[in-house]
Each structure stands twice: as C-alpha cells, then as structure tokens.
Amino acid sequence: MLLRSMTRFILLLLAASTVHAQNLDALRRGFRTPPEDAKIMMRWWWFGPSLTRAQVDRDLQKMKEGGIGGVEVQPVYPLSLEGNYAWLSDEFIDLLRYTRERTAALGMRMDLTLGSGWPYGGPHIPVSKAAGRLRIDRINVPAGASHVKAPALSEGESLIAYFVGSKQIPNLEAVLKSDRAVTVTAFISSRSGMQVKRASMGAEGFVLDHYDRSALDAHLKTAGDRLMQAFDKKPPRAVFSDSLEVFASDWTPNFLSEFKKRRGYDITPHLPALADDLPDSGAVRNDWAKTLTELCNENYLAPLNEWAHKHGTLLRSQTYGVPPVSLASQSLVDLPEGEKPHWRLFTPARWASSAAHLYGKPVASTETWTWLHSPAYRATPLDMKAEADLHFLEGITQLVGHGWPSPAGTAFYAAAVFSDSNPWYTVMPDVAAYLQRVSWLLRQGKPANDVAIYLPEADERAKFTPGNVSLDRAFETRLHIIRDVLDAGFNFDFTDDEAIEQLGITHPVLVLPNVERMSAAAAQRIAGYKAKGGIVIAYKSLPSLAPGLNDKAPQKLDAILTDDVKAALTAAVKPDFTGVDGLGFIHRKTADADIYFVVNTTNRKLPADFSFRAVGPREIWDPVTGETLQPTAELAAYESRVVVVSKNAVSQPKAVESVREIKLEVTSDLWPEFFSGVRKYVTSFNYTGGGRLFLSFGEGTPLDGAQGNRPGMRAWLDSPVREAAVIFVNGRKSGSVWKPPYELDITHLIKAGQNTLRIEVANTRMNELAGQSLPNYKLLNLRFGERFQPQDVNQIKPLPSGITGPVKLVIR
C-alpha cells in the first residue's frame, strides 16, 4: 500500500513538472509569462565545503534576482587551506537543511547529488566493492622453462583462467618444459582503482562497483541516508547521478555466474575472444557488454530510482558513459539528462531527449555551458544563448547551468561562471527569462519528429575491447547520417532494440545506419511496422547477423536500401522544414497549433525565407520578450524566433523597413584597462513622432569560428556592446541589449520633445583578473592533493569594453 501511494506521489510530481497549454490563447499567455518550474537551474559548487549560512542566503537571493529557479548542490574540492568541514559532517548536514529551508522559502527548486564529485563513492567503499575491471596479463614463457612467475594478485583481485592462444590450461605448470616458447594469457578479476573525481574534504575514496547491488546499498546506507537527514521536513525535488565516467570498468566478481544465467553459456572458455580478434569475438563481446548493461540497470539504476521514490523524490540521471548503459536504460530514471551542444552530431543530450520522448518523460535536461568560452569568467550572455539554443534544437526542455561557484569569486576548473561576480549579471534576469520561456514552450504538446534513427548497439558492442566499453562514445564517430536527416528537413529521435521490442515504432520513418547485427525480436517488430505503412530506409546495408553467440539471426527486412539518406527521405516524405544552411528547428504539436522554434546557429545574418510542412495562418513570437513580432526578411546572427501555425493564429502584416536613422553622440567615463564593472553613457535627443523608435548599436563583427579540438563552445561574434547594456529612457528602465539584433524598442517610454537616454554597459570579469597575479595552489595541493588544474589561465587578458560602434535611433 505504501509503495502504491509513493508511486502515485511520484507520478503527480512528474505531471506537475509541466502544464500543457490546452489552446492557442493559453499558449500565448503561458509564453508571455511562463511558470516558475521552467526556469533554469544552476549546479551550485560548494568548494570545501566551506560555506556559511550568510553565504547561502546571499547566493540564493542573487540567484532569485537573476531569474534562476533552482539549484543542484554539488560539494567539491577545497579551494582554501582553512575553514573547510567534512562531507557528511554535522556542519555539512546542518547547512544542507538550512539550504532546503531557504530554497523553499524563496520558491526555488533544490536537487542534490548523492555524493561529492563523481561518480558515486567515497571512504565508505572498500576495495571489495570498488569499480571492477578485467585485467589481462601476457606471460612470455621461453622454451624449456622450468619455472614461471604467476601474476601478482593485489587485494580485491582473483584469477579467472589461463590460456595459451584460445585454449584454456589448468595452471602455469602445464606449459613448463615445452619444446617451444609460448605466451600465456592470464584473465584476472580486478579493480580499476578509480577514485572519486573532484571530491570534497572527507569524500575521498574508491568509486563504487556499478554492477554490484551491495556496493550501491553500502553507498546509500552511508551517504544517501545520511544526506536525507537534512530533508526530514521536505525532500529535494530530485537526487542526481552524474555522468557514468567509471572508465575501464568492465567486470565484477560475480560476472561469470551472472553471464551464464543471462546468456545461457559459460564465457570462461571464450575469454580470449575479448582480448584478441577471433571468429566469434563480435558475438562474445556483444554478450559480455550486454550483460554489463543489464547488471548496471538492475543493480544501480533501478534500485537507485526505487530509493529516490521511497524518499519522496525523483531521480535525475546522466545515463551515459561507462558502464555501457543503453538508450533504453534511461527508462529507469525519472529525469533523463545529457550534455554537449553539437546538434548535428550524436550527443548524450539527444540521447536523453530521445529517451524522454519514447518513454513519456515530460522533461529532459542538460548539463549546460560546460567549458563555455574558456577560461572561466570569459563567457558572455550571447555565449549562453548560442549554446542553449543548440540544446533546445536537441529536444532539451530544462537547462542546468554549469555553474555557480561558492564562495563568491571562485571558479570551477572546467566551466564558465554565471554568478553575480560577472559585471554583466545586470542582464541575467532577461537572459534567464528567454531561457525559461523557450524551455516552457518546448514542453507543450508532443514532439513532432518524423524520423527514428536506429542505434546499432550490437554492432558497437561487438567492437568493444577490455577497457573500452562506452556506447555513447562509440556513436559519436559513427552516426554521420544525422546531418543527412537534418539537411533533408526532418528532425529525429534515437531508438534501439529494447525500445523497439518494448514500445514498437511510432515515427513515420525508421532509418537503419549501416546495421549488421540486430535482435530477431526487433527485426520482427520492424517488419510489422513496415507492413502497416511505416517507411524503413537502410543506409548501405541490411542487418543479417545475430547480436550474440546463442541469438537468432534477424529476418531479412523489406527496406529502401540507399547510399543517399537525404534523397531517400525527401522522396518518401514531404520535409517538415525548408530553409538555408545554418538554420535549425524543433517542432512541437498541440491540439490547436504546430509550434516551430527556429534558430540561426551561425554568426552571420541569414534570410528568413524558411517554410514548414504545416500550413495555415501563422504568428511569429519573440522568445526574448514574449511579444508577437512582425515578419522580417532576415534573422540576425544567433537569433531565434517562434513560429506558430494554427487556424486560430492571427497573421501579421509584412515587415516595415527602416525609414529614418539618427546618429547619437554618447559620452562616458573612460574604461581603465583592468576595470571590470559598469560604465554609464548618456545623451539626449528630440523626438517629434513618426513611427516606432528603436535604439540600435549595429550588427557586431563575425569572427573565424575555428574551434579545433577544444572542448566547449562560444559565439563567434564580437558584439558592438561589450558585453551587455541596460537602457534607461527618461529615468525609467526600458530593457537590455545583449544579443543580436543589438537594438531595443524604446517607443513606450518616449515623450514628444526632449528625451534623456542612459546606457549602462557591463563587461566581463576578465579585465579585473588580468590585473591580478594568478593564484598559487602549491600549499593547497600539498595538503589535499592536486584535485584540479585551472583551465586556460594563459588566456586571461584585458578585453575591449563599452560601446565599440555607432549608436543610432532607427524610426520604423
């Protein structure tokens, strides 16, 4: 009875996370004033931890003022020698409890990672429950040898078997005094030795074994239950599991018995197929990796989700990496989360949104802005928008910023900073409102993606080798057809064998990307889908091989076999979107309307002559202000807009071009080279009427966008306002300028005759940092060990500030 009640409670929580607008009027209202739960969240790094209640109060208030709707508390490594207290200590739990009280009072959400750093682990994880791996030693035995040293076994290790070639031998004595030299391969159940990354004080230790339920139970008993003592009155919105970066973890001590139970044969005689390329290597490797996936699902994800529900909260999980979790693994979490803003490639972000779409999850989130425009404090509001829009194009509907460091003024080694330490935080409320508005809108109705791209998981598992068992990383270099699907004018979700077996296929088109191995059950489902009118397009080949050693081969599929996916798609289905290169779109469908979110992903103007498959009257909405726009001939660099097609839409008149421009002379104090902050520009002008009045700063300067192999991204545009401006007309705030087009409609505050104009421009913190010596972490590293390396500090230098181009009044 208790479990059923808790399940109903969790379902209500999920349903409450998004409210669907039922008609176009409701959609308009929600778009203009979106609800609180669509606001962005921030990963809140507690360095040390060393925060005080006063610092918690201050930071939460600043976040609230900036339009940030919630936090994910993440305790990480110390940045000071003194003042730190241990993770899970009474002081730490007390501060968590206080933080929960304050977030509730402010109407903010609070998530909590069930650990410190990542992945889960700590001093409570003994080596017997630490992340496992398959160790393979090669022992060269010369001809006639009378003695050979056995491999040394460390604590937590045990010998599995010896082999010469593909033949198992009972012991090393079996190869002594041989008339030829031989190489013995020893397979050992071992431990990776991986330690928790970026751990806070007192959280150091082994990463747990994600294939061993007892290891998770030990972590939840020591860490999870202790953390939840801080939430005795009100649970967090969600508990968080970070990306599964348990590198090289590909074994667990009871793997042999689990494998035989699941796959129906003993893998021991086939172990050489994992280490060497043998005739049955592909099938055996698939079976090995699939077993790892199942063990992680059953011993980590499912019980972690159950534990969260038992405590009245949700599980938000970055379900990718190692262990080799699959797309279908994300059915076991409430709130799937991804990362990486590469909308034309395979990413964990698209993986997460696909799972959300397939399994009916209302919200899919991303860890957003990781490595954005390094070094820390270099990122601008435009950088934020440029990346966030790519996440939206990937189907993401909740942004979790990476992030907000505390104490103030510090910075995480691998991320930008979005706190009020940035002078441009003056426009954060407007940036956050834009992100909130789009997040909410893209939760409305249902996704209208035409194409399902099949993930060839068995093919990639068949290529795995010990220490290399990540599905998502394998797909990053394989799925080039994603570009063809997008270029053909379609959007897509991923699917896989398990999802097809469980749910079938609901997309009009299924694309198979050069697939060799497929389960017989999935092939049968696909054949049924095709018989009912589904379109199956196979790139280059049709699946013909069984995934595993004892599996049945798939039936031959009836499909459109092609080397040109783009041509095959457009011949089979009318494109959903047509526009120039560089434009991206995402499509949602409600009972009343087709909603298209369109983005110029480039740093140059593009023509706005795109079209949609949906026909009918249309309205153009501004996601920055929430207002209805007149059509324009162009989209500015990195500009986005919403087009709503509906029989109830009110079509807009044609665009009005500029009819007159007036150049303004503005004056300001000088910007010292190492000054970071706000400077004021002032002027006055006379207005006699004649149309709507826009304050314009110019278009900005496109830059060479060569990213190379650097992580993260940035906007490749130098703004004419470095980096954001708040505009006041006749003493009243009119709005802000922080992205293209760099203009603001100020008509509503203008009066006939003389008017005053004040422009408050804010830059980044980089100039201030460039005027200071770099921190010396020698003593910190000696005391705590080197837990991080500062990023790109050689690139800290003063940057141009202020208004860099002409300021004009444009009358339309």
Secondary structure, DSSP 4 states (H G I P E B T S, - for coil): -HHHHHHHHHHHHHHHT-----SHHHHHHHHHS--GGGS-EEEEEEETT---HHHHHHHHHHHHHTT--EEEEEEE--SSSSS---TTSHHHHHHHHHHHHHHHHHT-EEEEESSSSBSSEETT--GGGBPEEEEEEEEEE-TT-S--PPPP--TT-EEEEEEETTEEESSGGGGTT-SS-EEEEEEEEEE--PBPBT--TT--SEEB-TT-HHHHHHHIIIIIHHHHGGGSSS--SEEEE--EE-TT----TTHHHHHHHHHSS-SGGGTHHHHS--TTHHHHHHHHHHHHHHHHIIIIIHHHHHHHHHTT-EEEE---EES---GGGGGG-SEEEEE---TTS--HHHHHHHHHHHTT-S--EEEE-BTTTSSTT---HHHHHHHHHHHHHTT--EEEEEEEEESTT---TTB---STTSGGGGGHHHHHHHHHHHHHHTTSSEE---EEEE--HHHHHTT-BTTB--HHHHHHTT-THHHHHHHTT--EEEE-HHHHHHH---SSEEEEES--B--HHHHHHHHHHHHTT-EEEEES----B-SSTTPPPPPPP--EEES-HHHHHHHHS--SEE--TTEEEEEEE-SS-EEEEEEE-SSS-EE---EESS-S-EEEE-TTT--EE---SEE-TT-EEEEEE-TT--PPPPPPPP-EEEEE--EE----TT--SEEEEEEEEEE--SS-EEEE----EE-----TT-SS----EE-SEESEEEEEETTEEEEEE-SSS-EEE-GGG--SEEEEEEEEEE--SHHHHHTSPPP--HHHHHHH-------SGGG------EE-S-EEEEE-
